[in-house]
Amino acid sequence: MKILVINAGSSSIKYQLFDMDNEHVLAKGACERIGTDGAFIDHKKTDGPSFKRNERMDDHKMAMKHVLEALTDPEYGVIKDMSEIGAVGHRVVHSGLDFTCSVPVTREVLETCKKNYDLAPLHVPANVSGAEACLEVMPNTPMTLVFDTAFHTTMPPKAYMYGLPYEAYTDWKIRKYGFHGTSHKYVSQEAAKFLGRDIKDLKIVTCHLGNGSSLCAVNGGKCVDTSMGFTPLAGVCMGTRCGDIDPSLVEYISNKSGMTVHETVEYLNKKSGVLGLSGFSSDFRDLAESDRKDEPRAKLAVEVFSYQVKKFIGSYVAAMNGLDCLVFTAGVGEHTAKVRELVCEDMTYFGIELDDALNNNGIRGQQRCISKKGSKVPVLIIPTNEELVIARETLELVTAKK
């Protein structure tokens, strides 16, 4: 079966078409700047030519028509017509309290999603718009919603509740939700395969480290805790996000700067993290470069980030009463050896011993072990593949209905 994976943003649609017989990506691309005069589609055929061209895209429905035209194009396409697409899987950032797993797309499901707009106002409305556009263009094709937050719904109340009046949870849905769930699910499952063990017997900490970063404690294949919270602002400091801070700082910064609360939250989301600490970049490639080693603020930014990651790992070892595997993934986790080195140093108490040569060398994009032979806890690099998780869950749902 061929499955189309859609990730719709407010002004974009990213897509990949999978052949699920071998989980091979046939084509992928993106429609950008939807709703503007500069809209364009960038389409890549895996085993063939690609193109990038401007097209009129007044809305997501029009953009989806261009996606289907690209996929069925005689020269650039990979299918003869859209009937070859067996199902469509849509990424949705937030499930609220309504969904604990992926679900088939129905009008009722989409209306429920709309009730959660205020939980992720920048993402869920766009995700729903993408799904509605697909329904109009492909009304007879089965579709599913795959939620970033669903993997974290197995957390116990002691992990997801905040120390607020209980009514804040019952009336306003305030709790820890967690994000990057499809990534944490994928890499923890791949780690178990890599080790040749049943995931039900493993205690794993997965570190999704990128411009947005989160960690997850996975016990027996289920999430028991994660670092992001009610929003993706919580947890470790990130590219431009502050991570966990004293809540009173919002009022303090607002009073000192003259910014409104909204402006202060923007400041914490877009001007903080390693960008704010370093003063010049949110890109770890810049911060970790050897010619930047004498930049004290760049060094500080990397050290703060790595130290916070280390602390979360330690807390999750305590929460699970052990650790069988540590996994690094995403842009920084996969490609920044210095961060992995700082995170893993002085962790021998937990049985973590990094091999310097393995950590600093290896083929990009390849799963590999970077711990010493004698390390009690294997340390792995597992490239993430969130789109494949969406395709797999869509296939599972569609075939289960038949």
N, C-alpha and C positions, 0 to 999 in steps of 0.2 A: 504494500500500500504506500502511496505517496501522500505525505502530510505537509501542509503549508503552515509554518509558524510565523505568527504576526506579533510584533511588538510596536504598538501604536503610541506615539507621543502627541503632544498638543499640536505640533506642526510637522510631524514626521510619521512614517511607517517603515519599520525595518522588517525584512522578511527573509526566510530561508525555506527552500523546498527540499525535504528529505525523502529518499527512497528507503523505507523502513525495512525492506528485505535485507539490506546490508548497512543501514544507518548512514548512508552516504549522502552528503549534501550535493544536490544536483545544480542548484543555483541559489544566489542570495543577492540582496541589494537593499536599497533604501530610497524612499521618496522623501525629499526634504523641502522645507519652506512651503508646506501646504498652506494655501490661503493667501499667498503673496505672488507678486509678479515674477519673482526669481525662482519659482518652484522648478525642481528637476528630479529626474530619476537616475540613479546610478546602479546599473545591473551587471552582475558578474556570473557568467556561466562557468561552472567548475572546470569542465574539460573543453573549453572553447572560448570564443570571443566575448568581449564585454562592451558596454557602451555607457555613456553619460550624456544626457541631453535634457534641455529645458522643455517642460510640458506645462500646459495649463492644468492646475489642480485647485479648484475652488474649495474643495472639501475632501474629507477622507474617502467618500464614496468614489469620487473622480480619481483619486490616487489609487484606490484598489483596482479600478479598471485598467490603469496603466501597469500595475503589477501583473495582472493576468495577461495583458497584451504582451508584456515582456517575456513571460514564462511560456507563451504559446507562439512567439515570433518564429518564423521559418528559419532565420539565421541565428538568433540569439537565444531562442527558447529551448526548453528541454522536454516539453510535452506537446501533443498535437492539439488538445483542447482542454478546457477546464474540468471536463468530466473525469479526467485522469486523477484529479486531486481527490483523494478519498476522505479527507477530513482537514479541518483547520484548527490549530491550537493557538489561543490568544493568551498573551501574558497580561496578568492583572496584578498591580503592585500590592493591593490591600484587600483582604477578605473580611475585615471587621470581625465580628463575633458570629457571622452568619454561615461561613463555609470553613470546614476543616480539611477539605480535600478538593481536588479538581472536579468540576461539574460540567455537564452538557449545557450548551447555550440555549436558553429559552427566553422569551420576552419577560417572564416572571423573574428569572434569575437576574436579568439585566436591570430590572426595576429595583430589585433588592440591592444590587451593587450601587445604584444611584443614591440610596440612603446612606452610603458610606463615603460620599464625596468629601465630606468635611474631615475625614480621617487622612486623606491624601489628595488634597484639592489640585495639586499640580499633575497628578498621574492618573488617578482612577477615571475622571471624566474623559480623558483622552483614550484610555484603554477601552472604555465602554463605547466611545464613538467609533473606534476601529472595529469593534465587534458588530456594531449596528450597521456600519458601512458594508462589512462582509456579508451580513444577512441579506442586504438589499441586492448585492451583486451576485451572490452565490446562495440563493434561498434553499436549494435542495441538498446542500453539502453539510454533513454533520460537523458541529463545531463544539469546542470545549473552552472553558476558562481555567487557566492554571495560575494559582495565586502565589506570590512571593512569600506571603506570610503563613501559608498553610502548614509548611513543615514544622513551624514553631508552635502549632496549636497543641502539641503533646506536652508542653511545659506544665509542671504542676503549679497550682495557685501560689505556693510559697516563692516560686521563681518569677511569676509574672505580675503579682500584685505590688502596688506602691503603698507607701505608708501614708495614705490619705483617707479621709472619711470613706467608708464603704460605698456610700451613695455616689461618689465620684466614678466608681466602676459601674454600678447598676444603672445610673441615670445618664452618664456621659461617655461610657465605654472607655474610661481611662485605665490603661494597663500596659504592660510591656507586650508588644506584638512581635518585634523582630523582623528582619528583612534578609534579603539574599538567600531565602529558603531553598530555591531550586539549586543554587550553587552548593550550599552546604549538604543538601541531600545527595547530589551527584558525586561530589568528591569523597564523601564518607563511604558511599557504596563502592566507588572505584578503589578506594584504599583497601577495603576488605578483599576485593578481588585481587589486588596487587599482592597482598599478604597471603592469599590462598586460605582465608579464614571466613567463617560465618560471621556476618556483621552483628548478629544477635549476641555473640560472645565478646564483643569488642567495646572498649571505652575509648572514644576518639575525640580529640579537639581539632576542629577545622578552623583555619585562619584565612578568611577571604579578605585579602589586603590589597586595596587599590585606592583610587581617589576617594571612594567610599569604602569603609572597612568594617567588618564585623567578625566576631568569633562565635563558635557554637560548640556546646558540649553535647556530644552524641553518644548516648548509652544504649547499646543494643539496637542501634539503627534509628532511635528516636531522639529528637531534641529534648533536652531537659533544662537547658538554659542558653541564652544568647545575649550578646552585648548591646545591640541596638535596642531601643525601647519603644515608647509610644510613637516616636518618629525616628528617622534615620540619623538624627542629630546626636543621639546618645551613644555611649560606649567609648572606644578609644578616639583620640584626636585623629583627624583624617586630612585629606588634601586641603580642604578649606573649611571643614567643620570642626567645632571646638571639642566635641565629645562630652563626657561627663564633667559638669562644673557645679558649683554651689548655685542653687536656683536663685538665691538673693542677688546674684550678680546681674541678672536681667534688669532689675530695678536700679541697681547701683550704676551700671554702665549707662542706662537711659538717663539718669539724673546728671551724671558727669558729662555726657556727650551732648545732651539736648535732643537725642534721637527718641522717636516714639518707640513703643514696645515692638511694633511691627518692624521698624527699621533696625532695632537691636537684634531681633531674631534673624534678620537678613545678615547682619554683621557677624553673628555667631555661625551662620550657615555658609557664608560666601567669602568672608575675609579673615577667618580664623584658621585653626588647625596648623599644619606645617607651613602653609603660606604666611600666616600671621606671625608665626615664630621665626621663620627664616627671613622674612621681609622681601623675598624676591621670587619664590617659586613654590608651587604645590606639586611639582613633578619630582618624584624621588630620583629619577635619573639625573636631574640637575643637582639635587641635594647630596647625592652619594658619590658624585664624580670626584676623582682623585684631585683634580685641580681646584676643588672646592674645600679640600680638607682643612685649609687654614681659615675658612669662613666660620667663625665661632657660632653664629646663629644658625647656619645650615647644619652644622654638627649637632647643635642643641636640638633642633627640630627632629632630626633622625633619632636621636637618643631618647627624647620624650616619647615619640611614637612607639619605638621598640620596647621601652620600659613598660608602657601601658599594656601593650600586647602581652608581654611576659607576665604581668600581674593577673591578667584575665586567664591565662593558661593555668597559673597556679591555683586560682580560685576554682576553676573547673575540675582540676585534679581533685581538689578537696570535695567538691560537690558530688563527684562520681566515685570517690574513694578509690582512685587509681587511674592509670593511663596506659593504654596499649599502643597508641599511635598518635603522632602529631602531623598534621597536614597543612601545607602552605599552598595557596592558590590565588588566582587573579593577578593583575598586572604587577603589583609590588611583590606579592607573595611568591610569584613564579620567577621574577626577573631581577630582584634586588638582593644580591647575596649578602650585602652589608647588613641589611635589616634582619635577615634570617640569622646571621652570625650574632648580632646583638641580642636578639630575642632568646637564642638558645644558650648563650654563655652563662656560666654559673647555674646551670640547671641539672647538674649531675645528681643532685639529691632526688630528682624525679626520674632519674635513669635516662636523661637526654644528653647525648654526646654527639656533637656535629663533627663530620669529617671535613676539614677545610678544603681539601682538594675536590671532593665531590660537590661541596657547596658552591665553589667558585667556577666549576666547569660542568659541562653537560650540554646536551642538545636541547635547544629551545622548543617548547611545545611537547616535550616527551615526559612521560611519567618516570620518576626515578627516586631512589632512596639516597639521602645525603647524610645519613648518620654513620658513625663508626660501626665496625663489625661487632664490637663488644657492647654497643649501646642497648640497654634493656628496652628502650622505647624507640621503634623505628621512626625516623623523620622523613616524610615524603613530600615531594612536589607533585601535585596532581593538577594539570591544566583543567580549568572548569569548562563546562559546556551546558549552559542553562537552556539553550534552544533545544538541545537533544533531550533534556528532561521533559520539556513541554511536549515534544513530539512523541516521546515514549508514553507519557501519561495520556495523551490524546488517543494514541493507538489502543492503549489498554481500555479506555472508556468506550471507544467506538466498537471494538471487537466484543466487549462484554455485553453490549446491547443486542448483538446479532444472535 
